[in-house]
Amino acid sequence: MNRAWILPMLSVLCGSAVAAGQLLRGSPVAAAALLLVFVLLAVWNSPLMFPKAIGALAAQRRSAVDGRPVVFWRAGCKYCLRLRIRLGRGARRAHWVDIWRDPAGAAVVRAANGGDETVPTVVVAGEPHVNPDSAWVRQQLPPA
């Protein structure tokens, strides 16, 4: 199993256990509500909340052609999720690289951050920016 899915799967398993306990106590409504909360938490922390990730090399090639920013991220990162949410629909106009799925992407992030895998790291015109303001990233996106 990919490590990006460990936290979401643990959330679903814990939610299932808590819901089973509520069912055994005779409270099916509470069980369903708790299970729903845990499933939503799992989706929130999963790669499903992000645009489809591509490899770092492909993202850099595409960015050189179309000028779009490259966003390096990883699942479970609250700062990456915050950037994704604040970009809204505009997030699809950037190239997203999951550093847990792409070793070349992790290497780019480590090179930009002195050996640390600090995300989100946004590369615009070859220049890395660590945890940039979402308004600034939005300005770097091409018009819709």
DSSP file with accessible surface (Angstrom, degrees, kcal/mol):
  #  RESIDUE AA STRUCTURE BP1 BP2  ACC     N-H-->O    O-->H-N    N-H-->O    O-->H-N    TCO  KAPPA ALPHA  PHI   PSI    X-CA   Y-CA   Z-CA
    1    1 A M              0   0  165      0, 0.0     2,-0.1     0, 0.0     5,-0.1   0.000 360.0 360.0 360.0 137.4    0.0    0.0    0.0
    2    2 A N    >   -     0   0   57      1,-0.1     3,-2.1     3,-0.1     4,-0.3  -0.432 360.0-126.9 -67.7 139.1    1.3    3.4   -0.9
    3    3 A R  G >> S+     0   0  126      1,-0.3     3,-1.0     2,-0.2     4,-0.5   0.728 105.5  71.1 -66.7 -16.4    2.1    5.5    2.2
    4    4 A A  G 34 S+     0   0    2      1,-0.2    -1,-0.3     2,-0.1     3,-0.1   0.744 100.8  47.7 -66.7 -20.0   -0.1    8.3    1.0
    5    5 A W  G <> S+     0   0   71     -3,-2.1     4,-2.3     1,-0.1    -1,-0.2   0.452  86.7  88.2-100.3  -1.1   -3.1    6.0    1.8
    6    6 A I  H <> S+     0   0   77     -3,-1.0     4,-2.6    -4,-0.3     5,-0.2   0.963  90.1  45.2 -64.2 -51.2   -2.0    4.9    5.3
    7    7 A L  H  X S+     0   0   87     -4,-0.5     4,-2.3     1,-0.2    -1,-0.2   0.942 114.7  47.6 -61.2 -46.7   -3.6    7.8    7.2
    8    8 A P  H  > S+     0   0    4      0, 0.0     4,-2.2     0, 0.0    -1,-0.2   0.923 113.5  48.3 -61.1 -40.0   -6.9    7.6    5.2
    9    9 A M  H  X S+     0   0   84     -4,-2.3     4,-2.6     1,-0.2    -2,-0.2   0.908 110.7  50.5 -67.9 -39.7   -7.1    3.9    5.7
   10   10 A L  H  X S+     0   0   92     -4,-2.6     4,-2.8    -5,-0.2     5,-0.2   0.890 108.8  53.3 -62.7 -37.3   -6.4    4.1    9.4
   11   11 A S  H  X S+     0   0   12     -4,-2.3     4,-2.5    -5,-0.2    -2,-0.2   0.929 110.5  45.7 -63.0 -44.6   -9.1    6.7    9.7
   12   12 A V  H  X S+     0   0   45     -4,-2.2     4,-2.5     2,-0.2    -2,-0.2   0.915 113.6  49.5 -66.0 -41.7  -11.6    4.4    8.0
   13   13 A L  H  X S+     0   0  109     -4,-2.6     4,-2.2     2,-0.2    -2,-0.2   0.928 113.2  45.8 -63.8 -44.3  -10.6    1.5   10.2
   14   14 A C  H  X S+     0   0   68     -4,-2.8     4,-2.6     1,-0.2     5,-0.2   0.915 112.7  51.1 -64.2 -41.8  -10.8    3.5   13.4
   15   15 A G  H  X S+     0   0    0     -4,-2.5     4,-2.8    -5,-0.2    -2,-0.2   0.892 108.9  51.4 -61.9 -38.5  -14.2    4.9   12.3
   16   16 A S  H  X S+     0   0   52     -4,-2.5     4,-2.5     2,-0.2    -1,-0.2   0.909 110.4  48.6 -64.7 -41.1  -15.4    1.4   11.6
   17   17 A A  H  X S+     0   0   64     -4,-2.2     4,-2.1     2,-0.2    -2,-0.2   0.927 113.7  45.8 -65.2 -44.8  -14.4    0.2   15.1
   18   18 A V  H  X S+     0   0   61     -4,-2.6     4,-2.0     2,-0.2    -2,-0.2   0.921 113.7  49.6 -64.3 -41.6  -16.0    3.2   16.8
   19   19 A A  H  X S+     0   0    8     -4,-2.8     4,-2.4     1,-0.2    -2,-0.2   0.899 108.5  53.1 -65.1 -38.3  -19.2    2.7   14.7
   20   20 A A  H  X S+     0   0   47     -4,-2.5     4,-2.5     1,-0.2    -1,-0.2   0.907 107.5  52.2 -63.2 -39.7  -19.2   -1.0   15.5
   21   21 A G  H  X S+     0   0   25     -4,-2.1     4,-1.3     1,-0.2    -1,-0.2   0.902 109.6  48.6 -61.9 -40.1  -19.1   -0.1   19.2
   22   22 A Q  H  <>S+     0   0   42     -4,-2.0     5,-2.5     1,-0.2     4,-0.2   0.879 110.0  52.0 -67.4 -37.1  -22.1    2.2   18.8
   23   23 A L  H ><5S+     0   0  100     -4,-2.4     3,-1.5     1,-0.2    -2,-0.2   0.904 107.1  52.3 -64.5 -42.2  -24.0   -0.5   17.0
   24   24 A L  H 3<5S+     0   0  157     -4,-2.5    -1,-0.2     1,-0.3    -2,-0.2   0.801 106.5  54.4 -64.5 -27.6  -23.3   -2.9   19.8
   25   25 A R  T 3<5S-     0   0  190     -4,-1.3    -1,-0.3    -5,-0.2    -2,-0.2   0.483 123.5-107.8 -81.7  -4.5  -24.7   -0.3   22.2
   26   26 A G  T < 5S+     0   0   59     -3,-1.5    -3,-0.2    -4,-0.2    -2,-0.1   0.779  82.9 122.0  86.4  29.0  -27.9   -0.1   20.1
   27   27 A S     >< +     0   0   41     -5,-2.5     4,-2.0     1,-0.1     5,-0.1  -0.677  23.1 163.4-124.7  78.2  -27.3    3.3   18.5
   28   28 A P  H  > S+     0   0   81      0, 0.0     4,-2.5     0, 0.0     5,-0.2   0.833  75.9  55.6 -68.1 -30.4  -27.3    2.8   14.7
   29   29 A V  H  > S+     0   0  118      2,-0.2     4,-2.5     1,-0.2     5,-0.2   0.943 110.0  45.1 -67.7 -45.1  -27.8    6.5   14.0
   30   30 A A  H  > S+     0   0   31      2,-0.2     4,-2.8     1,-0.2     5,-0.2   0.899 112.3  53.4 -64.1 -37.9  -24.8    7.5   16.0
   31   31 A A  H  X S+     0   0    5     -4,-2.0     4,-2.5     2,-0.2    -2,-0.2   0.936 110.6  45.8 -62.5 -45.5  -22.8    4.7   14.4
   32   32 A A  H  X S+     0   0   63     -4,-2.5     4,-2.4     2,-0.2    -2,-0.2   0.915 113.5  49.5 -64.9 -41.4  -23.7    5.9   10.9
   33   33 A A  H  X S+     0   0   52     -4,-2.5     4,-2.2     2,-0.2    -2,-0.2   0.930 112.9  46.4 -64.7 -44.0  -22.9    9.5   11.8
   34   34 A L  H  X S+     0   0   56     -4,-2.8     4,-2.4     2,-0.2    -2,-0.2   0.915 111.9  50.7 -65.3 -42.1  -19.5    8.6   13.3
   35   35 A L  H  X S+     0   0   63     -4,-2.5     4,-2.5    -5,-0.2     5,-0.2   0.924 109.6  51.4 -62.7 -40.4  -18.6    6.4   10.3
   36   36 A L  H  X S+     0   0  103     -4,-2.4     4,-2.6     1,-0.2     5,-0.2   0.924 109.1  50.7 -61.3 -43.2  -19.6    9.3    7.9
   37   37 A V  H  X S+     0   0   89     -4,-2.2     4,-2.3     1,-0.2    -1,-0.2   0.933 112.0  46.9 -61.2 -44.8  -17.3   11.7    9.9
   38   38 A F  H  X S+     0   0   47     -4,-2.4     4,-2.1     2,-0.2    -1,-0.2   0.880 111.6  50.4 -68.0 -36.3  -14.4    9.3    9.7
   39   39 A V  H  X S+     0   0   56     -4,-2.5     4,-2.5     2,-0.2    -1,-0.2   0.922 111.0  48.9 -67.1 -42.3  -14.9    8.6    6.0
   40   40 A L  H  X S+     0   0  105     -4,-2.6     4,-2.5     1,-0.2    -2,-0.2   0.906 110.4  51.7 -63.0 -38.9  -15.0   12.3    5.3
   41   41 A L  H  X S+     0   0   84     -4,-2.3     4,-1.6    -5,-0.2    -1,-0.2   0.903 109.1  51.0 -62.3 -39.1  -11.8   12.7    7.3
   42   42 A A  H  < S+     0   0    7     -4,-2.1    -2,-0.2     2,-0.2    -1,-0.2   0.931 111.4  46.1 -64.8 -44.7  -10.2   10.0    5.3
   43   43 A V  H >< S+     0   0   59     -4,-2.5     3,-1.6     1,-0.2     6,-0.4   0.921 109.3  56.3 -63.5 -41.7  -11.1   11.6    2.0
   44   44 A W  H 3< S+     0   0  121     -4,-2.5    -1,-0.2     1,-0.3    -2,-0.2   0.847 113.0  40.8 -59.0 -35.3   -9.9   15.0    3.3
   45   45 A N  T 3< S+     0   0   37     -4,-1.6    -1,-0.3    -3,-0.2    -2,-0.2   0.227 101.9  93.0 -99.6  14.7   -6.5   13.5    4.0
   46   46 A S  S X  S-     0   0    1     -3,-1.6     3,-1.5    -4,-0.1    30,-0.1  -0.597  89.4-106.6-105.0 167.4   -6.2   11.5    0.9
   47   47 A P  G >  S+     0   0   16      0, 0.0     3,-1.6     0, 0.0     6,-0.1   0.637 106.9  84.0 -64.2 -11.7   -4.7   12.2   -2.5
   48   48 A L  G 3  S+     0   0  119      1,-0.3    -4,-0.1    -5,-0.2    -5,-0.1   0.745  79.4  64.0 -64.7 -21.7   -8.2   12.4   -3.8
   49   49 A M  G <  S+     0   0   47     -3,-1.5    -1,-0.3    -6,-0.4    -5,-0.1   0.539  97.7  68.7 -78.5  -6.6   -8.3   16.1   -2.7
   50   50 A F  S <  S-     0   0   16     -3,-1.6     3,-0.1    -4,-0.1    31,-0.0  -0.808  91.8 -98.4-114.5 154.2   -5.6   17.0   -5.1
   51   51 A P        -     0   0   11      0, 0.0    -1,-0.1     0, 0.0    -2,-0.1  -0.231  66.5 -68.7 -60.0 161.2   -5.4   17.3   -8.9
   52   52 A K        -     0   0  189      1,-0.1    44,-0.5    -4,-0.1     2,-0.2  -0.281  57.5-129.1 -57.4 127.0   -3.9   14.3  -10.6
   53   53 A A        -     0   0   28     -3,-0.1     2,-0.3    42,-0.1    44,-0.2  -0.510  24.8-170.1 -80.5 146.3   -0.1   14.1   -9.8
   54   54 A I        -     0   0   38     42,-2.4    44,-0.3    -2,-0.2    48,-0.1  -0.800  33.8 -80.0-124.8 171.6    2.5   13.8  -12.5
   55   55 A G     >  -     0   0   30     -2,-0.3     4,-2.6    42,-0.1     5,-0.2  -0.330  36.5-117.9 -72.1 156.2    6.2   13.1  -12.4
   56   56 A A  H  > S+     0   0    0      1,-0.2     4,-2.7     2,-0.2     5,-0.2   0.899 113.0  50.5 -62.4 -42.0    8.6   15.9  -11.6
   57   57 A L  H  > S+     0   0  105      2,-0.2     4,-2.3     1,-0.2    -1,-0.2   0.930 112.8  45.7 -65.3 -43.1   10.4   15.6  -15.0
   58   58 A A  H  > S+     0   0   24      2,-0.2     4,-2.7     1,-0.2     5,-0.2   0.914 113.2  50.7 -64.5 -41.0    7.2   15.8  -16.9
   59   59 A A  H  X S+     0   0    0     -4,-2.6     4,-2.7     1,-0.2    -2,-0.2   0.913 110.4  48.9 -63.8 -42.4    6.0   18.7  -14.8
   60   60 A Q  H  X S+     0   0   74     -4,-2.7     4,-1.9     2,-0.2    -1,-0.2   0.905 112.2  48.6 -66.1 -39.3    9.2   20.6  -15.3
   61   61 A R  H  X S+     0   0  165     -4,-2.3     4,-1.3    -5,-0.2    -2,-0.2   0.937 114.2  45.7 -63.7 -46.2    9.0   20.0  -19.1
   62   62 A R  H  X S+     0   0  128     -4,-2.7     4,-3.1     1,-0.2     5,-0.4   0.901 111.3  52.6 -64.3 -40.3    5.4   21.1  -19.2
   63   63 A S  H  X S+     0   0   13     -4,-2.7     4,-2.3     1,-0.2    -1,-0.2   0.867 104.8  55.6 -64.2 -36.3    6.1   24.2  -17.1
   64   64 A A  H  < S+     0   0   88     -4,-1.9    -1,-0.2    -5,-0.2    -2,-0.2   0.853 115.3  39.9 -64.4 -30.2    8.9   25.2  -19.4
   65   65 A V  H  < S+     0   0  132     -4,-1.3    -2,-0.2    -3,-0.2    -1,-0.2   0.930 130.2  24.0 -84.2 -47.8    6.4   25.2  -22.3
   66   66 A D  H  < S-     0   0   69     -4,-3.1    -3,-0.2    -5,-0.1    -2,-0.2   0.525  93.8-127.9-102.2  -6.9    3.3   26.6  -20.7
   67   67 A G     <  +     0   0   52     -4,-2.3    -4,-0.2    -5,-0.4    -3,-0.1   0.577  55.4 147.8  76.1   8.0    4.7   28.7  -17.8
   68   68 A R        -     0   0   82     -6,-0.3    -1,-0.2     1,-0.1    57,-0.2  -0.461  51.9-104.4 -76.3 148.6    2.5   27.1  -15.2
   69   69 A P        -     0   0    0      0, 0.0    26,-2.7     0, 0.0     2,-0.5  -0.335  24.4-134.6 -68.4 153.3    3.8   26.7  -11.6
   70   70 A V  E     -aB  95 123A   2     53,-2.4    53,-3.0    24,-0.2     2,-0.6  -0.956  17.6-159.2-109.4 122.3    4.9   23.3  -10.4
   71   71 A V  E     -aB  96 122A   0     24,-3.5    26,-3.0    -2,-0.5     2,-0.5  -0.917   1.4-158.1-107.1 118.5    3.5   22.4   -6.9
   72   72 A F  E     +aB  97 121A   0     49,-3.0    49,-1.6    -2,-0.6     2,-0.3  -0.852  30.3 151.7 -95.0 128.1    5.4   19.7   -5.0
   73   73 A W  E     -a   98   0A   3     24,-2.6    26,-2.9    -2,-0.5    27,-0.4  -0.850  31.7-146.5-144.7 174.6    3.1   18.2   -2.3
   74   74 A R    >   -     0   0   74     -2,-0.3     3,-1.4    24,-0.2     6,-0.2  -0.986  33.6 -97.0-148.1 151.3    2.5   15.1   -0.2
   75   75 A A  T 3  S+     0   0    1     -2,-0.3   -29,-0.1     1,-0.2     3,-0.1  -0.353 106.9  29.0 -66.0 144.3   -0.7   13.6    1.2
   76   76 A G  T 3  S+     0   0   35      1,-0.3     2,-0.7   -32,-0.2    -1,-0.2   0.349  83.1 130.5  88.4  -6.2   -1.4   14.4    4.8
   77   77 A C    <>  -     0   0    6     -3,-1.4     4,-2.3     1,-0.2    -1,-0.3  -0.719  45.5-159.3 -84.5 116.9    0.3   17.8    4.7
   78   78 A K  H  > S+     0   0  147     -2,-0.7     4,-2.3     1,-0.2    -1,-0.2   0.835  91.8  53.2 -68.0 -28.3   -2.0   20.3    6.2
   79   79 A Y  H  > S+     0   0   95      2,-0.2     4,-2.3     1,-0.2    -1,-0.2   0.886 109.0  49.0 -73.3 -36.1   -0.2   23.2    4.5
   80   80 A C  H  > S+     0   0    0      2,-0.2     4,-2.7     1,-0.2    -2,-0.2   0.919 112.4  48.6 -65.6 -42.7   -0.5   21.5    1.1
   81   81 A L  H  X S+     0   0   13     -4,-2.3     4,-2.7     2,-0.2     5,-0.2   0.918 109.9  51.7 -63.8 -41.4   -4.2   21.0    1.7
   82   82 A R  H  X S+     0   0   99     -4,-2.3     4,-2.6     1,-0.2    -1,-0.2   0.930 111.3  47.2 -62.0 -43.8   -4.6   24.6    2.7
   83   83 A L  H  X S+     0   0    6     -4,-2.3     4,-1.9     1,-0.2    -2,-0.2   0.938 112.0  50.9 -62.1 -44.1   -2.9   25.7   -0.5
   84   84 A R  H  X S+     0   0   36     -4,-2.7     4,-1.0     1,-0.2     7,-0.2   0.927 112.7  45.3 -60.5 -44.6   -5.1   23.4   -2.6
   85   85 A I  H >< S+     0   0   76     -4,-2.7     3,-0.6     1,-0.2    -1,-0.2   0.929 112.4  50.5 -67.4 -42.7   -8.3   24.6   -1.0
   86   86 A R  H 3< S+     0   0  127     -4,-2.6    -1,-0.2     1,-0.2    -2,-0.2   0.780 107.0  54.7 -69.6 -25.0   -7.4   28.3   -1.3
   87   87 A L  H >< S+     0   0    8     -4,-1.9     3,-1.6    -5,-0.2    -1,-0.2   0.743  86.8 178.6 -77.4 -22.1   -6.5   27.9   -4.9
   88   88 A G  G X<  -     0   0   29     -4,-1.0     3,-1.6    -3,-0.6     4,-0.3  -0.264  66.3  -9.8  59.2-137.3  -10.0   26.5   -5.6
   89   89 A R  G >  S+     0   0  235      1,-0.3     3,-1.4     2,-0.2    -1,-0.3   0.757 128.4  73.0 -65.4 -23.5  -10.6   25.6   -9.2
   90   90 A G  G X  S+     0   0    7     -3,-1.6     3,-2.1     1,-0.3    -1,-0.3   0.713  75.7  80.8 -64.7 -17.2   -7.4   27.4  -10.1
   91   91 A A  G X  S+     0   0    0     -3,-1.6     3,-1.6     1,-0.3    -1,-0.3   0.832  82.2  63.6 -60.1 -28.4   -5.4   24.5   -8.6
   92   92 A R  G <  S+     0   0  155     -3,-1.4    -1,-0.3     1,-0.3    -2,-0.2   0.650  90.8  66.8 -72.2 -12.5   -6.0   22.5  -11.8
   93   93 A R  G <  S+     0   0   60     -3,-2.1     2,-0.3    -4,-0.2    -1,-0.3   0.355  94.0  71.5 -90.2   7.2   -4.0   25.1  -13.8
   94   94 A A  S <  S-     0   0    8     -3,-1.6     2,-0.6   -26,-0.1   -24,-0.2  -0.776  87.8-113.5-113.1 162.9   -0.8   24.1  -11.9
   95   95 A H  E     -a   70   0A  15    -26,-2.7   -24,-3.5    -2,-0.3     2,-0.5  -0.880  32.9-154.5 -96.6 122.9    1.3   21.0  -12.3
   96   96 A W  E     -a   71   0A   3     -2,-0.6   -42,-2.4   -44,-0.5     2,-0.5  -0.872  10.0-170.2-106.4 129.8    1.1   18.9   -9.1
   97   97 A V  E     -a   72   0A   0    -26,-3.0   -24,-2.6    -2,-0.5     2,-0.8  -0.975  14.9-146.8-121.6 119.0    3.9   16.5   -8.1
   98   98 A D  E >>  -a   73   0A   1     -2,-0.5     4,-1.4   -44,-0.3     3,-1.2  -0.753   7.2-159.0 -84.2 111.9    3.4   14.1   -5.2
   99   99 A I  T 34 S+     0   0    4    -26,-2.9     7,-0.3    -2,-0.8   -25,-0.2   0.700  89.1  59.8 -70.7 -16.2    6.8   13.7   -3.6
  100  100 A W  T 34 S+     0   0   65    -27,-0.4    -1,-0.3     1,-0.2   -97,-0.2   0.715 112.8  38.0 -80.4 -21.5    5.8   10.4   -2.0
  101  101 A R  T <4 S+     0   0  126     -3,-1.2    -2,-0.2     1,-0.2    -1,-0.2   0.623 116.7  53.0 -98.3 -19.1    5.1    8.9   -5.4
  102  102 A D     X  -     0   0   30     -4,-1.4     4,-2.0     1,-0.1     3,-0.3  -0.917  57.4-168.4-126.1 105.1    7.9   10.5   -7.3
  103  103 A P  H  > S+     0   0  103      0, 0.0     4,-2.2     0, 0.0     5,-0.1   0.848  92.9  56.4 -59.8 -32.8   11.5   10.2   -6.1
  104  104 A A  H  > S+     0   0   38      2,-0.2     4,-2.0     1,-0.2     5,-0.1   0.894 106.6  50.2 -66.5 -36.8   12.7   12.8   -8.6
  105  105 A G  H  > S+     0   0    0     -3,-0.3     4,-2.2     2,-0.2    -1,-0.2   0.915 109.2  50.7 -66.0 -41.2   10.1   15.2   -7.1
  106  106 A A  H  X S+     0   0    6     -4,-2.0     4,-2.6    -7,-0.3    -2,-0.2   0.900 109.1  52.5 -63.1 -37.0   11.4   14.5   -3.6
  107  107 A A  H  X S+     0   0   43     -4,-2.2     4,-2.4     2,-0.2    -1,-0.2   0.899 107.5  51.1 -66.1 -39.5   14.9   15.2   -4.8
  108  108 A V  H  X S+     0   0   39     -4,-2.0     4,-1.9     2,-0.2    -1,-0.2   0.930 111.9  47.3 -62.5 -43.7   13.9   18.5   -6.3
  109  109 A V  H  X S+     0   0    0     -4,-2.2     4,-1.4     1,-0.2     9,-0.3   0.924 111.9  49.5 -65.7 -43.2   12.3   19.5   -3.0
  110  110 A R  H  <>S+     0   0   96     -4,-2.6     5,-3.4     1,-0.2     6,-0.4   0.909 110.3  51.1 -63.2 -38.8   15.3   18.4   -0.9
  111  111 A A  H ><5S+     0   0   87     -4,-2.4     3,-0.6     1,-0.2    -1,-0.2   0.877 112.8  46.1 -65.2 -35.3   17.6   20.4   -3.2
  112  112 A A  H 3<5S+     0   0   35     -4,-1.9    -1,-0.2     1,-0.2    -2,-0.2   0.713 117.7  43.0 -79.0 -20.2   15.5   23.5   -2.8
  113  113 A N  T ><5S-     0   0   24     -4,-1.4     3,-1.3     3,-0.3    -1,-0.2  -0.006 115.9 -99.0-120.4  28.5   15.2   23.1    1.0
  114  114 A G  T < 5S-     0   0   75     -3,-0.6    -3,-0.2     1,-0.3    -4,-0.1   0.863  90.3 -41.6  62.0  35.1   18.7   22.2    2.2
  115  115 A G  T 3 <S+     0   0   48     -5,-3.4    -1,-0.3     1,-0.3     2,-0.3   0.286 112.8 116.5  96.6 -11.1   17.9   18.5    2.4
  116  116 A D    <   -     0   0  102     -3,-1.3     2,-0.8    -6,-0.4    -1,-0.3  -0.645  65.3-134.7 -90.3 150.8   14.5   18.8    4.0
  117  117 A E        +     0   0   67     -2,-0.3     2,-0.5    -3,-0.1    -7,-0.1  -0.449  41.4 167.0 -98.4  61.1   11.3   17.7    2.3
  118  118 A T        -     0   0   58     -2,-0.8    13,-0.1    -9,-0.3    -6,-0.1  -0.651  25.4-131.9 -81.8 121.3    9.3   20.8    3.1
  119  119 A V  S    S+     0   0    9     -2,-0.5   -40,-0.2     1,-0.1   -39,-0.2  -0.912  75.1  46.2-128.2 155.5    6.1   21.1    1.2
  120  120 A P        +     0   0    0      0, 0.0    11,-3.6     0, 0.0     2,-0.5   0.457  67.2 169.7 -76.1 140.6    4.4   22.7   -0.4
  121  121 A T  E     -BC  72 130A   1    -49,-1.6   -49,-3.0     9,-0.2     2,-0.5  -0.992  15.5-161.2-116.2 123.1    7.3   23.9   -2.5
  122  122 A V  E     -BC  71 129A   0      7,-3.1     7,-2.2    -2,-0.5     2,-0.6  -0.927   2.5-157.0-110.6 127.0    6.2   25.8   -5.6
  123  123 A V  E     +BC  70 128A  19    -53,-3.0   -53,-2.4    -2,-0.5     2,-0.5  -0.915  13.6 177.9-106.9 121.2    8.5   26.3   -8.5
  124  124 A V  E >  S- C   0 127A  21      3,-2.3     3,-2.0    -2,-0.6   -56,-0.1  -0.992  73.1 -14.9-124.4 122.9    7.9   29.2  -10.9
  125  125 A A  T 3  S-     0   0  100     -2,-0.5    -1,-0.1     1,-0.3   -61,-0.0   0.874 129.1 -54.0  53.7  39.5   10.2   29.9  -13.8
  126  126 A G  T 3  S+     0   0   66      1,-0.2    -1,-0.3    -3,-0.0    -3,-0.0   0.424 114.8 116.3  80.0  -2.1   12.8   27.6  -12.2
  127  127 A E  E <   -C  124   0A 117     -3,-2.0    -3,-2.3     2,-0.0     2,-0.2  -0.873  59.1-138.9-105.1 119.2   12.8   29.4   -8.9
  128  128 A P  E     -C  123   0A  45      0, 0.0     2,-0.4     0, 0.0    -5,-0.2  -0.527  15.0-169.1 -79.6 144.4   11.5   27.5   -5.8
  129  129 A H  E     -C  122   0A  60     -7,-2.2    -7,-3.1    -2,-0.2     2,-0.5  -0.985  15.0-141.9-132.6 120.4    9.3   29.1   -3.2
  130  130 A V  E    S-C  121   0A  62     -2,-0.4    -9,-0.2     1,-0.3   -11,-0.1  -0.715  75.6 -19.1 -91.3 126.4    8.7   27.2    0.0
  131  131 A N  S    S-     0   0   64    -11,-3.6    -1,-0.3    -2,-0.5   -10,-0.1   0.900  88.3-168.9  46.5  56.9    5.2   27.4    1.5
  132  132 A P        -     0   0   20      0, 0.0     2,-0.1     0, 0.0    -1,-0.1  -0.243  30.0 -87.3 -73.9 163.1    4.2   30.5   -0.5
  133  133 A D     >  -     0   0  102      1,-0.1     4,-2.1     4,-0.0     3,-0.3  -0.451  33.0-130.9 -66.2 137.5    1.1   32.6    0.1
  134  134 A S  H  > S+     0   0   12      1,-0.2     4,-2.6     2,-0.2     5,-0.2   0.843 106.5  57.9 -63.8 -32.0   -1.9   31.2   -1.8
  135  135 A A  H  > S+     0   0   36      2,-0.2     4,-1.7     1,-0.2    -1,-0.2   0.911 107.0  48.6 -64.5 -39.3   -2.7   34.6   -3.2
  136  136 A W  H  > S+     0   0   72     -3,-0.3     4,-1.1     2,-0.2    -2,-0.2   0.928 111.4  49.1 -65.7 -43.2    0.8   34.8   -4.7
  137  137 A V  H >X S+     0   0    0     -4,-2.1     4,-0.8     1,-0.2     3,-0.7   0.921 107.6  55.3 -63.0 -40.8    0.5   31.4   -6.2
  138  138 A R  H >< S+     0   0  108     -4,-2.6     3,-0.7     1,-0.3    -1,-0.2   0.885 104.8  53.5 -59.7 -36.8   -2.9   32.3   -7.7
  139  139 A Q  H 3< S+     0   0  148     -4,-1.7    -1,-0.3     1,-0.2    -2,-0.2   0.789 104.8  55.8 -68.1 -26.2   -1.3   35.3   -9.4
  140  140 A Q  H << S+     0   0   59     -4,-1.1    -1,-0.2    -3,-0.7    -2,-0.2   0.648  88.0  97.3 -80.8 -15.0    1.2   32.9  -11.0
  141  141 A L  S << S-     0   0   13     -4,-0.8   -47,-0.1    -3,-0.7     3,-0.1  -0.468  82.5-110.7 -74.3 144.5   -1.5   30.8  -12.6
  142  142 A P        -     0   0   33      0, 0.0    -1,-0.1     0, 0.0    -2,-0.1  -0.352  46.0 -86.0 -68.8 156.1   -2.4   31.4  -16.2
  143  143 A P              0   0  123      0, 0.0     0, 0.0     0, 0.0     0, 0.0  -0.278 360.0 360.0 -62.5 149.4   -5.8   32.9  -16.9
  144  144 A A              0   0  121     -3,-0.1   -54,-0.0     0, 0.0    -3,-0.0  -0.241 360.0 360.0 -71.8 360.0   -8.7   30.4  -17.1
